[in-house]
């Protein structure tokens, strides 16, 4: 092989390396973007879980209030009030 052929091979390999590095960068950026989206979704999930917990608490409270009012109603009705 001549030095010109070797130089041409080097140039081609440098182009391949540059393209490969660019592709790696694109993939890394996509990975970071996905990680960011995952974190955002985890935060939204946590917010939703908090709302659900509050809703369950309010539901339980309303069930207790309704039960107490029902007992009061029947007690009053049985006394003839």
Secondary structure, 3 states (H helix, E strand, C coil): CCHHHHHHHHHHHHHHHHHHHHHHHHHHHHHHHHHHHHHHHHHHHHHHHHHHHHHHHHHHHHHHHHHHHHHHHHHHHHHCC
